[in-house]
Every structure is written in structure tokens, then in C-alpha cells.
Amino acid sequence: MGESQMPFLILLLVATIAGSLVFLLGSRYPTPVVGQAPAQAAGEKLGHEAARHPWLSRTLRGRLDPASATGLALTIALVVAIGGGLVLGLLAYLMRTNAQLVSIDKSVGQWQVDHGTHLSTQALQRVTDLASTYAVVIVILVVAVAEFVRIPNKWVPVFLISVVVGEIVLVTTIKQLLDRVRPSFNPAAATLGPSFPSGHSATAAALYAAVALVVARRRPPRTRALIAGAAAAVAVAVACSRVMLGVHWLSDVIAGLAFGWAWFAICAIAFGGRFLSFGAPLKTATDIAASEGRSGSAPAVQP
């Protein structure tokens, strides 16, 4: 099996590394205070500090919207959104101006031609199908129904659909504007339209990240980290499969992943307050700051 499945084995290795890194990072995400949700705990601490410092209290009440996403989750989402946009823009510029990037794209593409076999191609096609239209519809339906039964919330299906539809529309628009030619390694690529960024990669990144966010609600910290790692592994695996099938350049799929995760982050910010607790820290903080400000002092410490 070894040599005949080399591209698929490389895909598994890269996807496993990516998933493991996300899992490790997720494992270090702050865990809840015993008996208290992390959002509530953070909000109470911020509220007490705001009551002690009038300038902070004024900032909370006058400059921030209690309904908006706040806290560490917002910071991470903003970093992902901005970082993804920068990566997409940088690659879009370099693919037309940098000969080294073009050379790397061609070298990686040629490697898969030299090592690909019928058996490995079949395996790669199964992976790439995880971001096909059929798979996307099935995943959204199954997750929406299962999560509605587990934790009913009408915004979950709206969130999932918005993530996928928005990503598809935007990626299609970018493809038409940049109009990059597909690789010539696979004759089928010529029938698939513009190449940059990879639509399958963007869909996998956005969809499975959104699914992970929904499914991870009210799960233990380690389980949430595992779910996030699995989502990242699937997205990276799909991206690798597109390169190894000869239908995308390496820079296409990197841009696709960056855009997909950036778009997911934007949607998570927009919908977070609907079915997550992003807005809780600030609401709790402003409520506490207001009540303690009216009383003129912080509450006495209970023995």
C-alpha cells in the first residue's frame, strides 16, 4: 500500500498535525470557574472593577453595546477574521507578482502527478466529497435537527445556512474577479472555472468550524477542544485533497482555508449573541457597575 497511497498518507499526516495543534490550543482556552459560567465570572469581575474606576464604568455604559460579542471569544474571532483577510489579500497579490510562489505551486502540483495512483485518487476523492454540495446539505440538516433536539434554538440553522451561503457567494465573486487559471495536471480542472481561492477548501473551513461551534455548546472543555481539532483536520484534509487531485494550486487552498475561517469568524460574531454567551460578560459587567455605582460602594465581603 505504501507507495501507491503516498499522497493520501501525506494528507492524513498534514490533517492530523493541524487538528492536533488546534486541539492543543483549544485545551488551553480558559475553563469555567466551578459552579459559574466563564462569561458570568468574567462579567462580574469586570463589573466590580468598573464600579471602583468611574472611567471604566463610563466606557462600559457609553461606548459598548451590551448585545454585542465580547471577551476572549470576540478577540479570537476578530483575530481570525482579520488574519484570514490579510492572508487572502497577500496571496492574491503574490500569485500575480511573485515568481517564487508560482514555482512552489507548480512543484507541489508536479509532486502529486509523480506519486498519484488510481487507488490514492479514489481515496482523495472521498475526502474532497466532504465539501461537496450533497455532503454540505446533509451535514447542515443532521446538525440542525440534532442540536435543536439537544439545545433548542431557532438561530442555529439560520447560522449554519448563512455561513455556507455567504461563503459560496463571496468566494464565487472573488474567483470571477481574479480569474486565475486552474492547474493543467488534471484535464477535469479546465471545466471547473477560476481557481483562486479554492471553493471546496473555503466551504470545508467555514462549514465544519460552524458545526464545531454549535456542537460544542455546553460540552466539557476537553470535548470542545477535540471537536475544534476535528473540524480543523477535516478542513485541512479537504484542502490537501484539492491540490493532490490536481484541480487547485497550493496557494488556492491556503487562501480558501483563510477565507473560510475568516468568514466563519465574522458570522460567529454576528450570531454569537443569539445562541452563545458572547454578550453575557458585558451585560453582567454593566449591570453590576450600574448597581454598585448607585449604591456608592462595592458590596461587603461575606464571611
Residue pairs with C-beta under 8 A, 6 or more apart in sequence:
2 9
3 115
4 117
4 119
4 120
5 117
5 119
5 120
5 123
6 115
6 120
7 112
7 115
7 116
7 120
7 124
7 244
8 120
8 123
8 124
8 127
8 244
10 240
10 244
11 124
11 127
11 237
11 240
11 241
11 244
12 237
14 236
14 237
14 240
15 233
15 234
15 236
15 237
15 240
16 233
18 232
18 233
18 235
18 236
19 229
19 230
19 232
19 233
19 236
20 229
21 229
21 232
22 225
22 228
22 229
22 231
22 232
22 233
23 225
23 226
23 228
23 229
24 225
25 225
26 224
26 225
26 226
26 228
26 229
27 221
27 222
27 225
29 72
29 221
29 224
29 225
30 38
30 72
31 38
31 221
32 38
32 41
32 221
33 41
37 277
37 280
39 71
39 277
39 278
39 280
39 281
39 284
40 277
40 280
40 281
40 284
42 71
42 72
42 281
43 280
43 281
43 282
43 283
43 284
43 285
43 288
44 284
44 285
44 288
46 60
46 281
46 282
46 284
46 285
46 288
47 284
47 285
47 286
47 287
47 288
47 289
47 292
48 288
48 292
48 298
49 56
50 56
50 57
50 59
50 60
50 285
50 286
50 288
50 289
51 57
51 288
51 289
51 292
51 293
51 298
52 298
54 293
56 289
57 289
57 290
57 293
60 282
60 285
60 286
60 289
61 286
61 289
61 290
64 70
64 282
64 286
65 282
66 279
66 282
66 283
66 286
67 273
67 279
67 283
68 74
68 273
68 278
68 279
68 282
69 77
69 268
69 269
69 272
69 273
69 278
69 279
70 278
70 279
70 281
70 282
71 278
71 281
71 282
73 268
73 272
73 276
73 278
74 269
74 272
74 278
76 265
77 265
77 266
77 268
77 269
77 272
78 265
78 269
80 261
80 262
80 264
80 265
81 262
81 263
81 265
81 266
81 269
82 262
83 258
83 262
84 258
84 259
84 260
84 261
84 262
84 263
84 265
85 258
85 259
85 262
87 254
87 255
87 258
88 174
88 197
88 255
88 258
88 259
88 262
91 101
91 196
91 197
91 251
91 254
91 255
91 258
92 174
92 178
92 196
92 255
94 101
94 251
95 101
95 102
95 105
95 180
95 196
95 249
95 251
101 251
104 250
104 251
105 183
105 249
105 250
105 251
108 243
108 249
108 250
109 183
109 185
109 243
109 246
109 249
109 250
110 185
112 185
112 243
112 244
112 245
112 246
113 185
113 246
116 244
116 246
120 244
121 245
124 241
124 244
124 245
125 241
125 245
127 237
127 238
127 240
127 241
128 200
128 238
128 241
128 242
128 245
129 135
130 204
130 234
130 237
130 238
131 200
131 201
131 203
131 204
131 207
131 238
132 200
136 164
136 203
136 207
139 207
139 208
139 211
140 157
140 160
140 161
140 164
140 207
143 156
143 160
143 211
143 214
143 215
144 156
144 157
144 160
147 153
147 156
147 214
147 215
147 217
148 156
148 157
151 217
151 218
153 274
153 275
155 271
155 274
155 275
156 214
156 275
158 271
159 210
159 214
159 267
159 271
159 274
159 275
160 207
160 210
160 211
160 214
162 267
162 271
163 206
163 207
163 210
163 263
163 264
163 267
164 203
164 206
164 207
164 210
166 263
166 267
167 202
167 203
167 206
167 207
167 259
167 260
167 263
167 264
168 199
168 203
170 259
170 263
171 197
171 199
171 202
171 203
171 256
171 259
172 199
174 196
174 197
174 259
175 193
175 194
175 195
175 196
175 197
175 199
176 194
178 194
178 196
179 194
180 194
180 195
180 196
180 249
180 252
181 194
181 195
182 189
182 190
182 192
182 193
182 194
182 195
182 247
182 248
183 189
183 195
183 246
183 247
183 248
183 249
184 190
185 246
186 245
186 246
186 247
188 247
189 195
189 246
189 247
189 248
192 247
195 248
195 249
195 252
196 249
196 251
196 252
196 255
197 252
197 253
197 255
197 256
197 258
197 259
198 239
198 242
198 248
198 252
198 253
198 255
198 256
198 257
199 256
200 238
200 239
200 241
200 242
200 248
200 256
201 235
201 238
201 239
201 242
201 248
201 252
201 253
201 255
201 256
201 257
201 260
202 256
202 257
202 259
202 260
202 263
203 260
204 234
204 235
204 238
204 239
204 257
204 260
205 235
205 239
205 256
205 257
205 258
205 259
205 260
205 261
205 264
206 260
206 261
206 263
206 264
206 267
207 260
208 230
208 231
208 232
208 234
208 235
209 228
209 231
209 232
209 235
209 260
209 261
209 264
210 264
210 267
210 268
211 231
212 227
212 228
212 230
212 231
213 264
213 268
213 276
214 275
215 227
216 223
216 224
216 227
216 228
217 275
217 276
219 227
235 257
235 260
235 261
236 257
239 253
239 254
239 256
239 257
240 253
242 248
242 252
242 253
242 256
243 249
243 250
243 252
243 253
248 256
268 276
269 278
272 278
272 279
273 279
292 298
292 299
